[in-house]
Amino acid sequence: MATLKVLPKRSARNDEKQIDRLDQAQMLMYDAWEAPTPAKAKALARKALKLSEDCADAYTFLSRFAKTDAEALSLLYSAVEAGERALGPRAFKDMTGMFWGVFETRPYMRALNELAQCLIDMNRLEEAVDCFQRMLHLNPNDNQGVRYELLPLFMALDRDADAETLYKKYKDEISSFWLYDRALLDYRKHGAESPIPKKSLKKAFKGNPHIAAFLSGRKEVPDHFPEAYTLGSEEEAAIYVSTNTRAWIHRPDALFWLVAAAEEEKI
């Protein structure tokens, strides 16, 4: 299993010219994100890397155009390494717990998130978990919302104790993600006949019935997932299904239990 480590800070990072080149490269990436065509965007990203090989966002961006998973993975590991070099060891010592809140850390955090997504696509779930846990260690505020993907990954890997620990860490979470994951955790722990998961599932249904409708197949999941949502909406349900279905499918008995309960509630 790959282990992410902070690379030694290069002496060149102390060179103001190198720092300036990285700043210029980052500005090119802002242009790349807004470029009118993929060809123009890729050209700008490659230009950014010529300016500074420490531009993590350039590697991350180019990984989206990779022809194979292996190529994408290689670019994303390069992105993480570039972000580590750009920040240097002192940042990881002094700013752990505040990442993302410090603007300069964001390219590194974006790279870690994209790396985790790539690993999930390759079914390398334990390695994806490592990425998400590192992100939460660096930024407990979780501005990127990785907890929503980490908790079902824990359940898909039968790491229920870790799932419970994560759930309790964000116990004040009010999204339907947490409601449905709580119901699944309770089912896994207590079984279908216990009143505990039944109560949790009813609370989840009340929070967002659309999730149950999607999971049961009574409603078709949209082809495109929104970037934003309101609590209890179909948009929230679509995003939940896109990230959390794996945990339910891992326990078909739990999914059948949910479907039966949804039919009983006429959802």
C-alpha positions as CSV (number, residue, x, y, z in Angstrom):
1,M,0.0,0.0,0.0
2,A,1.4,3.4,-1.0
3,T,2.2,5.7,1.9
4,L,2.1,9.5,1.4
5,K,5.1,11.2,2.8
6,V,6.2,14.8,3.1
7,L,9.2,15.2,0.8
8,P,12.4,17.1,1.9
9,K,12.2,20.7,1.1
10,R,14.5,21.6,-1.8
11,S,17.0,24.4,-1.2
12,A,15.7,26.0,-4.4
13,R,12.5,26.8,-2.6
14,N,14.4,29.5,-0.8
15,D,15.2,31.1,-4.1
16,E,12.8,34.1,-4.6
17,K,13.0,33.6,-8.4
18,Q,11.7,30.0,-8.0
19,I,8.9,31.2,-5.8
20,D,8.0,33.9,-8.3
21,R,8.0,31.3,-11.1
22,L,5.6,29.2,-9.1
23,D,3.3,32.2,-8.6
24,Q,3.4,32.8,-12.4
25,A,2.6,29.2,-13.0
26,Q,-0.4,29.3,-10.6
27,M,-1.7,32.4,-12.5
28,L,-1.6,30.4,-15.7
29,M,-3.6,27.7,-14.1
30,Y,-6.4,30.2,-13.2
31,D,-6.4,31.0,-17.0
32,A,-6.4,27.2,-17.8
33,W,-9.5,26.6,-15.7
34,E,-11.3,29.3,-17.6
35,A,-9.9,28.4,-21.1
36,P,-12.5,28.2,-23.9
37,T,-11.3,24.8,-25.2
38,P,-9.6,21.7,-23.7
39,A,-6.7,22.2,-26.1
40,K,-6.0,25.7,-24.8
41,A,-6.4,24.6,-21.2
42,K,-3.9,21.8,-21.6
43,A,-1.4,24.1,-23.3
44,L,-1.6,26.5,-20.4
45,A,-1.2,23.7,-17.9
46,R,1.9,22.4,-19.7
47,K,3.3,26.0,-19.9
48,A,2.7,26.3,-16.1
49,L,4.8,23.2,-15.6
50,K,7.6,24.6,-17.7
51,L,7.6,27.6,-15.5
52,S,7.6,25.5,-12.3
53,E,7.6,21.8,-11.7
54,D,6.1,22.5,-8.3
55,C,2.8,23.6,-9.7
56,A,0.5,20.9,-8.2
57,D,-2.6,22.2,-9.9
58,A,-1.0,21.7,-13.4
59,Y,-0.4,18.0,-12.8
60,T,-3.9,17.6,-11.3
61,F,-5.5,19.3,-14.2
62,L,-3.7,17.3,-16.8
63,S,-4.6,14.1,-15.1
64,R,-8.2,14.7,-16.2
65,F,-7.1,14.3,-19.8
66,A,-5.1,11.1,-19.2
67,K,-5.9,8.2,-21.5
68,T,-5.4,5.5,-18.9
69,D,-5.9,5.1,-15.1
70,A,-2.2,4.4,-14.8
71,E,-1.3,7.7,-16.5
72,A,-3.8,9.6,-14.4
73,L,-2.4,8.0,-11.2
74,S,1.2,8.9,-12.1
75,L,0.2,12.5,-12.8
76,L,-1.7,12.7,-9.5
77,Y,1.2,11.4,-7.5
78,S,3.4,14.0,-9.2
79,A,0.8,16.6,-8.2
80,V,1.0,15.5,-4.5
81,E,4.8,15.5,-4.6
82,A,4.8,19.0,-6.2
83,G,2.5,20.3,-3.5
84,E,4.7,18.9,-0.8
85,R,7.8,20.5,-2.4
86,A,6.0,23.8,-2.8
87,L,4.9,24.0,0.8
88,G,8.0,22.5,2.4
89,P,8.2,20.5,5.7
90,R,7.7,23.5,7.9
91,A,4.2,24.1,6.6
92,F,3.2,20.5,7.6
93,K,4.6,21.2,11.0
94,D,3.2,24.6,11.6
95,M,-0.1,24.5,9.7
96,T,-1.5,21.0,10.3
97,G,-5.1,21.5,11.4
98,M,-5.4,24.7,9.4
99,F,-4.9,23.4,5.8
100,W,-7.3,24.8,3.2
101,G,-7.8,27.9,5.5
102,V,-4.3,28.8,4.3
103,F,-4.6,29.6,0.6
104,E,-1.2,28.2,-0.4
105,T,-2.2,24.8,0.8
106,R,-5.1,24.4,-1.5
107,P,-3.3,23.0,-4.6
108,Y,-1.9,20.2,-2.4
109,M,-5.3,19.5,-0.9
110,R,-6.9,19.4,-4.3
111,A,-4.2,17.0,-5.5
112,L,-4.9,14.7,-2.6
113,N,-8.6,14.7,-3.2
114,E,-8.2,13.9,-7.0
115,L,-5.7,11.2,-6.1
116,A,-8.3,9.6,-3.7
117,Q,-10.9,9.8,-6.4
118,C,-8.6,8.1,-8.9
119,L,-7.8,5.3,-6.4
120,I,-11.5,4.7,-5.8
121,D,-12.1,4.4,-9.6
122,M,-9.3,1.8,-9.6
123,N,-10.9,0.0,-6.6
124,R,-7.8,0.7,-4.5
125,L,-10.0,1.7,-1.6
126,E,-7.6,1.3,1.3
127,E,-5.2,3.8,-0.4
128,A,-8.1,6.2,-1.1
129,V,-8.9,6.0,2.7
130,D,-5.3,6.9,3.4
131,C,-5.6,10.0,1.3
132,F,-8.9,11.1,2.9
133,Q,-7.6,10.5,6.4
134,R,-4.5,12.6,5.7
135,M,-6.8,15.4,4.4
136,L,-8.9,15.3,7.6
137,H,-5.7,15.3,9.7
138,L,-4.4,18.4,7.9
139,N,-7.9,20.1,7.9
140,P,-10.4,18.8,10.5
141,N,-12.8,21.5,9.3
142,D,-13.1,19.4,6.1
143,N,-14.0,22.2,3.7
144,Q,-13.8,19.7,0.9
145,G,-16.4,17.4,2.4
146,V,-14.3,14.2,2.2
147,R,-16.0,12.8,5.3
148,Y,-19.0,12.1,3.2
149,E,-17.0,9.7,1.0
150,L,-14.7,8.4,3.8
151,L,-17.5,7.0,6.0
152,P,-19.1,4.8,3.3
153,L,-15.6,3.6,2.3
154,F,-15.0,2.5,5.9
155,M,-18.2,0.5,5.7
156,A,-17.4,-1.0,2.3
157,L,-14.2,-2.2,3.8
158,D,-15.9,-3.5,7.0
159,R,-14.1,-1.0,9.1
160,D,-17.1,-0.2,11.2
161,A,-15.2,1.0,14.3
162,D,-13.4,3.6,12.1
163,A,-16.8,4.5,10.6
164,E,-18.3,5.1,14.1
165,T,-15.3,7.2,15.2
166,L,-15.6,9.4,12.1
167,Y,-19.4,9.7,12.6
168,K,-18.9,10.8,16.2
169,K,-16.2,13.3,15.2
170,Y,-18.8,15.1,13.1
171,K,-21.8,14.2,15.2
172,D,-23.4,17.7,14.7
173,E,-23.6,17.1,11.0
174,I,-27.2,17.7,9.8
175,S,-27.0,16.4,6.2
176,S,-29.0,13.4,5.0
177,F,-25.7,11.8,4.2
178,W,-25.2,11.3,7.9
179,L,-28.8,10.2,8.5
180,Y,-28.6,7.4,6.0
181,D,-25.1,6.4,7.0
182,R,-26.3,6.3,10.6
183,A,-29.1,4.0,9.6
184,L,-26.7,1.7,7.8
185,L,-24.3,1.6,10.6
186,D,-27.1,0.8,13.1
187,Y,-28.3,-2.0,10.8
188,R,-24.8,-3.5,10.6
189,K,-24.4,-3.3,14.3
190,H,-27.9,-4.3,15.6
191,G,-29.6,-6.2,12.7
192,A,-33.0,-5.7,11.0
193,E,-35.2,-6.6,13.9
194,S,-33.7,-4.1,16.3
195,P,-35.8,-0.9,16.9
196,I,-32.5,1.1,16.7
197,P,-31.9,0.9,13.0
198,K,-35.6,1.1,12.3
199,K,-35.8,4.5,14.1
200,S,-32.6,5.7,12.4
201,L,-34.1,4.8,9.0
202,K,-37.3,6.6,9.6
203,K,-35.4,9.7,10.6
204,A,-33.4,9.3,7.3
205,F,-36.6,9.0,5.3
206,K,-37.9,12.1,6.9
207,G,-34.7,14.0,6.2
208,N,-34.6,13.1,2.5
209,P,-37.1,10.5,1.0
210,H,-35.5,11.0,-2.5
211,I,-32.4,9.0,-1.4
212,A,-34.6,6.0,-0.5
213,A,-36.4,6.4,-3.8
214,F,-33.1,6.4,-5.7
215,L,-31.6,3.5,-3.7
216,S,-34.7,1.4,-4.2
217,G,-34.9,2.0,-7.9
218,R,-38.3,3.6,-7.7
219,K,-36.9,6.8,-9.1
220,E,-34.2,7.1,-11.8
221,V,-30.9,8.6,-10.8
222,P,-30.0,11.6,-13.0
223,D,-27.1,11.3,-15.4
224,H,-25.4,14.5,-14.2
225,F,-24.8,15.3,-10.6
226,P,-25.1,18.9,-9.3
227,E,-22.3,20.7,-7.6
228,A,-24.6,22.3,-5.0
229,Y,-27.7,21.2,-3.2
230,T,-30.1,22.1,-0.4
231,L,-30.9,19.8,2.5
232,G,-33.7,17.3,1.7
233,S,-33.5,18.0,-2.1
234,E,-33.3,15.6,-5.0
235,E,-29.9,17.2,-5.7
236,E,-28.7,16.1,-2.3
237,A,-30.0,12.6,-2.9
238,A,-28.3,12.4,-6.3
239,I,-24.9,13.3,-4.8
240,Y,-25.4,10.9,-1.9
241,V,-26.1,8.0,-4.3
242,S,-23.1,8.9,-6.4
243,T,-20.7,8.5,-3.4
244,N,-22.4,6.2,-0.9
245,T,-24.1,3.4,-2.9
246,R,-21.0,1.2,-2.6
247,A,-21.6,0.8,1.1
248,W,-25.2,-0.3,0.6
249,I,-24.4,-2.7,-2.2
250,H,-21.6,-4.2,0.0
251,R,-24.4,-5.4,2.2
252,P,-27.3,-6.4,-0.1
253,D,-29.4,-7.5,2.9
254,A,-29.2,-3.9,4.2
255,L,-30.3,-2.6,0.8
256,F,-33.3,-5.1,0.7
257,W,-34.2,-3.9,4.3
258,L,-34.2,-0.3,3.1
259,V,-36.3,-1.1,0.0
260,A,-38.9,-3.0,2.1
261,A,-39.1,-0.2,4.6
262,A,-39.4,2.4,1.7
263,E,-42.3,0.4,0.2
264,E,-44.0,0.2,3.5
265,E,-43.7,4.0,3.9
266,K,-44.8,4.4,0.2
267,I,-41.6,6.3,-0.7
